[in-house]
Amino acid sequence: MREILPALNAWYTAGVPFGLAAVVGVSRSAPRDPGAAMAVGPGDEVVGSVSGGCVEGAVFELAQEVVASGEARLQTFGYSDEDAFAVGLTCGGEITVLVRPVTAGTDPAFGEVAASVAAGRPVTVATVTDGPAPRGATLAVWPDRVAGTLGTEGLDVAVTADARGELALGATGLRHYGPHGERREDAVTVFLHSFAPPPRMLVFGAIDYAAAVARIGDFLGYRVTVCDARPVFATAKRFPPGVEVVVDWPHRCLRGTATDERTVICVLTHDPRFDVPLLEEALRRPAAYIGAMGSRRTHDDRMKRLVEAGLTDGELARLRSPVGLDLGARTPEEVAVSVAAEIVALRWHGTGAPLTATAGAIHPH
């Protein structure tokens, strides 16, 4: 949807109603991912695409109908073996499309959302697709505020928490709730569309522990890069598909890589030749998490070297070392779980304590 938002915002600003269709579910070899969008505006002008041409004609008619009726519609399209001429996907996949009318009355936060996306500010739009809540109702969720409602306060609270979690990972998808926000699969279905790129995880040191951390980072939704100066270790076949592998000196690689407040940096080399110049660079730039592997003796030696390199107490306080939570981890996979747990706890201000030893809300808002 990002690419058609300028056109949509122009219609919205001019006070012209339009029908907005978005892919909210896919299966098998569907041609577009969730979030792909098409809109029908004034003079039957069409922007965007939901399938690359297979079902756009039917969606065009649906969009006209929802603008006329003011009521959102949910429609699933798939290939029919019985009727090869039916509207469907020749690729054999299936897509579910939500088509809703957009006006200042139905979506008062649309202009703010469009402005945030244009400015590169992260925002998630939650839209009811099905169930006992107003279909097409939207809730815009920023890291620090919300706008709109999905019908009940409990539902808004639960969706806001999940939307911020998806936003932190740049993820998009369906979630299910009870009518008042209960975690249930049989009631309200909400589509969470995050307008933010996935955060980066930078793993330095192409050892077995790095491979395990890269796998769990990929699973959690990070865009993972592994770097090592030793080409014999930094080979793509040792890491999951989609993980970028770079052969370079770690500090030089980091110096040429943009980071932000969501970036995770894992230093697993535990060799001062690599660690110290790398951490000197890492601790002076934006990042959500900076962790370094090593024994307590290695940590003490590393801290001494970093002090000698001129890092301040405030900069050194950002370093999580030895890396990970105390889970008693031994294997590379177990260590990766402990590192991931520490990253998640730091992101959401968790204590790392067993939930059986805590009281109150599990997911504080």
C-alpha positions, 0 to 999 in steps of 0.5 A, a space after each residue: 500500500 505504501 506506493 499508492 498512499 500519495 494518490 490516496 491521500 490526495 483523494 482523502 484531502 480533497 474530501 473524495 470517497 474511495 474504495 480501498 481493497 487490501 490483501 489480508 490473507 493468502 495461501 499457496 502460490 498467491 501472487 501478492 503478499 498481505 498488505 498489497 492494495 488497490 483503490 478505486 477513486 473519483 472517475 473510476 480511477 484505479 491505483 495499485 494491484 491486489 493480484 497482478 491482474 487476475 481478480 482486479 476486475 471483480 475487486 473494482 466492482 466491489 470497491 464501487 459497491 462499498 463506496 455506494 453502500 458505505 459498508 466494507 466487504 470481505 471476499 476470497 478469490 481462488 482458482 476453480 477447477 470446476 469452472 475455469 472461467 470463474 473469477 480466480 487466480 490461475 496460479 492456483 493460490 488464494 487471496 482474501 481481500 477486504 474492501 472498505 470505503 474511506 472518508 474523513 468520517 469512516 477513517 479520521 486518522 487516514 491523513 495522519 497515517 499517510 503523513 507518517 508513512 511519507 515521513 518514514 515514521 512507523 505506524 501500524 493500522 489495525 482493521 477489523 476484517 470479520 467477527 462481532 465488531 464493525 467490519 472495516 473499523 480502524 485503529 492507527 497505532 504509533 509507538 506513543 499514541 493511538 487514534 480511532 477505535 475498533 468498537 470496544 475499549 478492551 479490544 482496542 487495548 489488546 490490539 494496541 499491544 499486539 500492533 506495537 509488537 508487530 511494529 517493532 518487527 515491521 510485521 504484517 498479518 492477522 490476529 484473533 480476539 474475543 469481542 473485548 480483547 480476549 485471546 481467542 480464535 473464534 471471534 474478531 479477526 483483525 488485520 495488522 498492517 505495519 508500515 516499518 521495515 524489519 529491524 536489523 540484527 548484525 551478528 559478528 563472528 561466524 561460529 556455530 553460536 552465530 549460526 544459531 543466533 542468526 536462525 532465531 533472529 530470522 525466526 523473530 523477524 529480523 533482517 540478519 547480517 553475519 560478518 567475519 573477517 575469516 572467509 573459511 567461516 563466513 560462507 552462506 551455506 553455514 547460515 539460513 537462507 536469506 541471511 546476508 553473509 559478509 567477509 570483512 573486518 567487523 568494525 569496518 563492516 559496522 562503520 559502513 552499515 546504518 543502524 537505528 534504535 531497533 538494531 540488534 548487535 551481537 558480538 560473538 567473536 570473543 577475540 580482542 583483535 575484533 571485539 574492541 574496535 567493533 564495540 568501540 564503534 557499536 557503543 557510540 552509535 544508535 542500537 536497541 541492543 549490544 551484546 558480547 559473548 565471553 567469559 567473565 574474565 574475557 569481559 573484564 579484559 574487554 572492559 579494561 581495553 574499552 576504557 583505555 580506548 576512551 569510552 565513557 561510563 554511559 557508553 559502557 553501560 549499554 553493553 550486555 556482557 556476558 551476553 544472554 539471560 541466565 538459562 543455564 544454556 550450554 549448546 549453541 541453540 540454547 545460548 541463542 534462546 538466552 540471547 533472544 530472551 534478553 533481546 525481547 526482555 530489553 525491548 519490552 522492559 521485561 524482568 526475565 523472571 518466571 511468570 509464576 513469581 510475578 503478579 499483575 498483568 502479563 502484558 502491561 500497557 
